[in-house]
Amino acid sequence: MRGLSVSDAAAIVGGELHGSDNSDSEILGVAIDSRKVEAGFMFAALKGERVDGHDYMNKAFELGAACCIAERVPENVTGTVIVVPNVAAALKTLAEHYRKRFDIPVIGIAGSVGKTTAKEMVASVLSRKYNVLKTEKNLNNELGVPLTIFRIEPEHEVAVIEMGISDFGEMSRLAKMVRPTMAVYTLIGHAHLERLHDRSGVLKAKTEMLDYMPDDSTLFLNGDDDLLSTLDCRQRKVLYGTCANADVKAENICSDRLNELSCDIVSGERRIHVTVPSYGSHMVYAALEGAAVGIEMGLTDDEISADIAAYETVGRRANVIDTGYITLVDDCYNANPDSVMCAIDSLKTINGRKVCILGDMLEMGENKEELHTQVGRYASDNGVDLLLTVGELSRYTCTAAEEISSLHFETNAELISKLPELIKKGDTVLVKASHSMKFDEISEALKLLK
């Protein structure tokens, strides 16, 4: 963060300055966690359910904070404080203002599944030619997006910003800050249905972004998605996928190894052979997203091919681990019906016994039982040899898998205790559930099997 003083920030958010006179100091960054404050940073004293940032303002000043932005000034706090009615709202206002200082391509990434993968792939492709800022980890919500925007520096040539939502209106608030000049839409699936109701609701909520994009901006849309392929909008559309009318199309897809696939990407007269060093047939779409944006941004075929090959997975998203006893597919960061069925598809080319350990998919709305049932039937019909489930809703998944061996457990600990009996040497084991199911415990236990 550059070019913004404490007094500038106070004026932008309509705050009142209190404490020591540090108004001319430049703000070098923003933190919402006092442990991450560095010299010259602004510390945002957010009040959460468990922790109140106002209790950590002195710690922030001890670490060199230029100022704090807060809703009150606690006793014994003597540093410079910008007092505002609502810290979260003030951060959004400040981020919106700061974004306007940069006339660079800003690529918004949205969709029900595959956002982080798309973000990483697009950033990987563009980083060879451009100085790219990208969202760190999964900071894609109304607190994370401002922090990403504040990290833009004058030397950055492109920003790739992941934008995650779970309700109507959220995308509008994110897009008002981000103001994308391009957008990648991955898939409209069955996620956050408690609030968004159905796929049409998901589409409506996620395309709120378009109201904050200029007429000459470009949308990269998954042409294999029935809702995205028929989207009516004023922006230029580039369809990617395997469909006949895709502008950027994947052909000759080959996936004979669990952690690698290859294909030809065709766009007009261009044909780019790419190899993706990652698990899952869905990675074809990530390669297409990276290639489509790379073509738009002027990269050569060789640059696109090399950068897709350099892609690396993030966190617990589809990591393939050879433990020496089994092949573990650790994909327990999140789950919805679309991503789970896609993960099951990716096991089809693998020889040997295939085991799926699945947990509850949360925020599925009033049809949650039926959606879990569909996943169980899909596992039964698509080559899974053994299905193990944990969770109240996953009982429906287990019951629906009538044609294969399946067992349900009440807790992670109960399942973990049975792993030595159930898992055999040479098995390929997929672990997938919503993040709050804490299936990382199961993945760690699987790594210890001998």
C-alpha positions in Angstrom: 0.0 0.0 0.0 1.4 3.4 -1.0 0.5 7.0 -1.3 -2.1 7.2 1.5 -1.5 9.1 4.7 -3.4 8.7 8.0 -5.2 12.0 7.5 -6.1 10.9 3.9 -7.6 7.7 5.2 -9.6 9.6 7.9 -11.0 12.0 5.3 -12.0 9.2 2.9 -13.9 7.2 5.6 -15.3 10.3 7.3 -13.6 9.4 10.6 -12.4 11.5 13.5 -8.7 11.5 14.4 -7.9 11.0 18.1 -4.7 10.6 20.1 -1.1 11.5 19.1 -0.6 13.6 16.0 0.6 11.1 13.4 -1.7 12.3 10.6 1.0 12.8 8.0 2.5 9.3 8.3 2.1 7.1 5.3 0.1 3.9 5.7 2.1 1.0 4.4 -0.4 -1.8 4.8 -3.6 -2.9 6.6 -4.1 -5.7 9.1 -7.1 -7.1 10.8 -5.0 -9.5 13.0 -2.7 -7.7 15.4 -0.2 -10.4 15.1 0.3 -9.4 11.4 0.9 -5.7 12.1 4.1 -4.4 10.7 5.7 -0.9 11.0 3.6 1.7 9.3 0.5 -0.5 9.1 -3.1 0.5 9.9 -4.7 -1.9 12.3 -8.5 -2.4 11.9 -10.0 -3.1 15.3 -12.9 -5.4 14.2 -15.2 -6.9 16.8 -16.0 -10.5 16.2 -18.0 -13.2 18.1 -15.0 -14.3 20.2 -12.4 -11.5 19.9 -12.6 -7.7 20.0 -9.9 -6.0 18.1 -10.2 -3.0 20.3 -8.4 -5.0 23.0 -5.4 -5.4 20.8 -4.8 -1.8 19.7 -1.9 -1.2 22.1 -0.2 -4.3 20.9 -0.6 -3.0 17.3 1.1 0.3 18.3 3.9 -1.6 20.0 4.5 -3.4 16.7 4.8 -0.1 14.9 1.3 0.6 13.6 0.9 4.1 12.1 -2.7 4.2 13.3 -5.7 2.1 14.3 -9.2 2.4 12.8 -11.8 1.7 15.5 -15.3 2.4 16.7 -14.1 3.7 20.1 -10.8 4.7 21.8 -10.2 2.3 24.8 -8.6 3.7 28.0 -4.8 3.8 27.9 -4.6 3.8 24.1 -2.4 6.8 23.1 -1.6 6.2 19.5 -3.4 7.8 16.5 -6.9 6.4 16.1 -9.4 7.0 13.3 -12.8 6.6 14.9 -15.7 5.5 12.7 -19.2 4.2 13.3 -18.4 0.8 11.6 -14.9 -0.5 11.0 -15.9 -3.1 8.4 -17.8 -0.6 6.4 -14.9 1.9 6.6 -12.5 -0.7 5.2 -14.7 -1.2 2.2 -15.0 2.5 1.6 -11.2 2.8 1.9 -10.6 -0.2 -0.4 -13.0 1.2 -3.0 -11.1 4.5 -3.0 -7.7 2.9 -3.1 -8.7 0.7 -6.1 -9.5 3.7 -8.2 -5.8 4.8 -8.0 -4.7 1.9 -10.3 -5.5 1.8 -14.0 -4.5 -1.9 -14.5 -6.4 -5.0 -15.6 -8.2 -6.5 -12.6 -9.6 -10.0 -13.1 -12.4 -11.1 -10.8 -12.8 -14.8 -10.3 -16.3 -16.2 -9.4 -18.2 -19.4 -9.4 -19.6 -22.2 -7.2 -16.5 -24.4 -7.4 -13.0 -24.0 -8.6 -12.4 -20.3 -7.8 -9.1 -20.8 -6.0 -7.9 -23.2 -8.6 -8.8 -20.7 -11.4 -7.2 -17.8 -9.5 -4.0 -19.7 -9.1 -3.9 -20.9 -12.7 -4.7 -17.5 -14.2 -2.0 -15.9 -11.9 0.5 -18.7 -12.9 0.0 -18.0 -16.6 0.2 -14.3 -16.4 3.1 -14.1 -14.0 5.6 -14.9 -16.7 4.9 -11.7 -18.5 3.4 -9.4 -15.9 3.9 -8.4 -12.3 0.8 -10.0 -10.8 -1.0 -9.5 -7.5 -3.3 -12.3 -6.5 -5.6 -13.1 -3.6 -3.7 -14.9 -0.8 -5.1 -18.2 0.4 -8.9 -17.9 0.5 -9.3 -14.3 1.5 -12.2 -13.9 -0.9 -15.0 -12.4 1.3 -16.0 -8.9 2.5 -13.0 -8.7 4.8 -10.5 -10.6 2.7 -11.1 -8.7 -0.6 -10.3 -5.2 0.9 -7.0 -6.7 2.3 -6.1 -7.9 -1.2 -6.9 -4.5 -2.7 -4.7 -2.8 -0.1 -1.8 -4.9 -1.3 -1.8 -3.4 -4.8 1.4 -1.5 -5.4 2.4 0.8 -8.2 4.7 -1.9 -9.7 1.8 -4.3 -10.1 0.6 -4.7 -13.7 -2.3 -7.1 -13.1 -4.5 -8.1 -10.2 -6.3 -11.4 -9.9 -8.9 -11.3 -7.2 -11.1 -14.2 -6.0 -14.6 -13.2 -5.0 -16.6 -15.6 -2.9 -20.2 -15.1 -1.7 -23.1 -16.9 0.0 -26.0 -14.5 -0.2 -27.6 -11.9 -2.4 -26.0 -8.5 -2.3 -22.6 -9.7 -1.3 -21.2 -9.7 -4.9 -22.4 -6.2 -5.4 -20.5 -5.1 -2.3 -17.3 -6.9 -3.5 -17.6 -5.7 -7.1 -18.0 -2.1 -6.0 -14.6 -2.4 -4.4 -12.9 -4.6 -7.0 -14.3 -3.0 -10.2 -13.1 -5.8 -12.4 -12.1 -5.2 -16.0 -12.3 -8.9 -16.8 -14.1 -11.8 -15.0 -13.7 -15.6 -15.0 -16.8 -17.6 -14.1 -16.1 -21.2 -13.3 -19.4 -23.0 -12.8 -22.9 -22.3 -11.4 -23.5 -25.2 -9.1 -25.3 -26.3 -5.9 -23.6 -24.2 -3.3 -25.0 -21.9 -0.5 -28.6 -23.0 -1.4 -29.8 -22.1 2.1 -29.8 -18.5 1.0 -29.6 -18.7 -2.8 -32.4 -21.3 -3.1 -31.5 -22.9 -6.5 -29.0 -22.6 -9.4 -30.9 -19.7 -10.9 -30.5 -17.9 -7.6 -26.8 -18.7 -7.6 -26.4 -17.2 -11.1 -28.3 -14.1 -10.1 -26.2 -13.5 -7.1 -22.8 -14.2 -8.7 -23.6 -12.0 -11.8 -24.2 -9.0 -9.7 -20.6 -8.3 -10.5 -21.6 -7.3 -14.1 -23.2 -4.1 -12.8 -19.8 -2.8 -11.8 -17.9 -3.8 -15.0 -17.6 -1.5 -18.0 -19.2 -2.3 -21.3 -15.9 -3.1 -23.0 -14.9 -5.6 -20.3 -14.5 -9.3 -21.0 -16.2 -12.3 -19.4 -14.7 -15.7 -19.6 -17.6 -18.1 -19.2 -17.7 -21.9 -18.9 -19.5 -22.9 -22.1 -20.3 -26.3 -20.7 -22.4 -24.8 -18.0 -26.0 -24.4 -19.2 -26.6 -21.2 -17.3 -23.3 -19.5 -18.1 -23.3 -20.4 -21.8 -26.7 -18.6 -22.3 -25.9 -15.6 -20.1 -27.4 -12.4 -21.5 -25.0 -9.5 -20.8 -23.7 -6.3 -22.3 -20.0 -7.3 -21.9 -18.0 -9.3 -24.4 -18.2 -13.0 -23.8 -15.5 -15.6 -24.4 -16.8 -19.2 -23.9 -14.3 -21.9 -22.9 -15.0 -25.6 -22.5 -15.4 -28.8 -24.5 -18.6 -27.7 -26.3 -18.7 -27.2 -30.1 -19.3 -23.5 -29.8 -16.5 -22.8 -27.3 -14.1 -19.9 -28.3 -11.3 -21.6 -26.4 -11.8 -25.4 -26.6 -10.1 -28.4 -25.1 -9.5 -31.4 -27.4 -7.6 -34.7 -27.1 -8.0 -34.8 -23.3 -5.8 -37.5 -21.8 -5.7 -38.4 -18.1 -4.0 -41.7 -17.6 -2.3 -40.7 -14.4 -4.0 -39.5 -11.2 -1.8 -36.4 -10.8 -1.4 -35.3 -14.5 -3.6 -34.7 -17.5 -2.9 -33.2 -20.9 -5.0 -31.7 -23.7 -4.9 -29.5 -26.7 -6.3 -26.0 -26.3 -7.7 -24.6 -29.5 -8.5 -21.0 -30.2 -9.0 -20.0 -33.8 -5.9 -21.0 -35.6 -3.9 -21.5 -32.4 -3.4 -25.0 -31.0 -1.6 -25.2 -27.6 -0.6 -28.5 -26.1 -0.7 -28.3 -22.3 0.1 -30.7 -19.4 -1.4 -30.0 -16.0 0.5 -31.4 -13.1 -2.5 -31.8 -10.9 -5.3 -34.2 -9.9 -8.8 -34.2 -11.4 -10.5 -34.1 -14.8 -11.8 -30.7 -13.7 -8.3 -29.3 -14.2 -9.1 -29.2 -17.9 -11.2 -26.2 -17.1 -8.5 -24.6 -15.0 -6.1 -25.0 -18.0 -8.8 -23.4 -20.3 -9.3 -20.5 -17.9 -5.6 -19.8 -17.7 -5.2 -20.2 -21.5 -8.2 -18.0 -22.3 -7.0 -15.1 -20.1 -3.4 -15.6 -21.4 -4.5 -15.4 -25.0 -6.4 -12.2 -24.2 -3.4 -10.7 -22.4 -1.0 -11.4 -25.3 1.0 -14.4 -24.2 2.5 -16.8 -26.7 1.6 -20.4 -27.1 4.9 -21.5 -25.5 4.5 -19.1 -22.6 0.9 -20.4 -21.9 2.0 -24.1 -22.1 5.0 -23.6 -19.8 3.0 -21.6 -17.2 0.2 -24.1 -17.0 2.8 -26.8 -16.5 4.2 -24.8 -13.6 0.8 -24.7 -11.7 0.9 -25.8 -8.1 -2.1 -26.8 -5.9 -3.0 -24.7 -2.8 -3.8 -25.9 0.7 -5.9 -29.0 1.1 -7.4 -28.7 -2.4 -6.9 -31.9 -4.4 -3.5 -32.8 -3.2 -2.3 -36.2 -4.3 0.0 -37.8 -1.8 1.8 -41.2 -2.1 2.1 -42.3 1.5 4.0 -45.4 0.6 1.0 -47.5 1.7 -1.9 -45.8 -0.2 -2.5 -43.0 -2.7 -4.3 -40.2 -0.7 -6.4 -37.6 -2.5 -6.6 -35.0 0.2 -9.5 -32.7 -1.0 -11.1 -31.8 2.3 -11.2 -28.0 2.1 -14.8 -27.8 0.9 -17.5 -29.8 -0.8 -20.8 -29.5 -2.7 -22.5 -32.0 -5.0 -20.8 -30.7 -8.2 -17.2 -30.8 -6.7 -17.7 -34.2 -5.1 -19.0 -35.8 -8.3 -16.2 -34.3 -10.2 -13.7 -35.7 -7.7 -15.3 -39.1 -8.1 -15.0 -38.8 -11.9 -11.3 -38.2 -11.5 -10.8 -41.6 -10.0 -12.1 -43.5 -13.0 -8.8 -43.8 -14.8 -7.0 -45.3 -11.7 -6.3 -49.0 -11.4 -6.9 -50.7 -8.1 -9.4 -50.3 -5.4 -11.0 -46.9 -5.0 -12.2 -45.7 -1.6 -14.2 -42.5 -1.0 -14.5 -41.0 2.5 -17.2 -38.4 2.3 -18.7 -36.0 4.9 -21.6 -33.6 5.1 -22.0 -30.9 2.4 -23.2 -27.9 4.3 -25.5 -24.9 3.3 -27.4 -27.1 0.8 -30.8 -25.6 1.6 -34.1 -27.5 1.8 -33.1 -30.2 -0.6 -30.0 -31.2 1.4 -31.1 -34.8 1.9 -31.8 -35.3 -1.8 -28.5 -33.8 -2.8 -26.6 -36.1 -0.4 -28.6 -39.0 -1.8 -27.6 -38.1 -5.4 -23.9 -38.2 -4.4 -24.3 -41.6 -2.9 -26.0 -42.9 -6.1 -23.3 -41.3 -8.2 -20.5 -43.0 -6.2 -22.3 -46.3 -6.5 -22.7 -45.9 -10.3 -19.2 -44.6 -11.1 -16.6 -47.1 -10.0 -16.2 -46.5 -6.3 -15.4 -49.8 -4.5 -15.9 -48.7 -0.8 -17.7 -45.7 0.5 -17.2 -44.5 4.1 -19.3 -41.5 5.4 -19.4 -39.4 8.5 -22.1 -36.9 9.5 -25.8 -36.5 9.9 -26.5 -35.7 6.3 -24.0 -38.1 4.9 -26.1 -41.0 6.2 -28.2 -40.3 3.2 -25.1 -40.6 1.0 -24.3 -44.0 2.5 -27.8 -45.4 2.3 -28.1 -44.4 -1.4 -24.9 -46.3 -2.4 -26.8 -49.6 -2.5 -24.6 -51.4 -5.1 -21.3 -51.0 -3.3 -19.8 -51.6 0.1 -20.6 -48.7 2.3 -20.3 -47.9 6.0 -21.5 -44.9 8.1 -19.8 -43.5 11.2 -21.1 -41.1 13.8 -17.8 -39.3 14.3 -14.4 -38.8 12.7 -12.8 -40.6 15.7 -15.0 -43.7 15.2 -14.0 -43.8 11.5 -10.3 -43.2 12.2 -10.3 -46.1 14.6 -11.5 -48.5 11.9 -9.1 -47.3 9.1 -6.5 -50.0 9.7 -9.2 -52.7 9.1 -10.8 -51.0 6.1 -8.0 -49.5 4.1 -5.7 -51.9 2.2 -2.2 -51.3 0.8 -2.4 -49.9 -2.7 -5.8 -48.3 -2.3 -6.6 -44.9 -3.7 -8.5 -42.9 -1.1 -10.4 -39.7 -1.7 -11.2 -37.6 1.3 -13.8 -34.8 0.8 -16.3 -32.9 2.9 -17.2 -29.3 3.9 -14.4 -27.6 5.8 -16.2 -27.5 9.2 -16.4 -31.4 9.2 -12.6 -31.3 10.1 -11.8 -34.1 7.7 -8.2 -33.0 7.8 -8.1 -35.3 10.9 -8.9 -38.2 8.7 -6.3 -37.3 6.1 -3.6 -37.1 8.7 -4.6 -40.5 10.1 -4.5 -42.0 6.6 -0.9 -40.8 6.2 0.1 -42.8 9.2 -1.2 -46.2 7.9 1.4 -48.8 7.3 
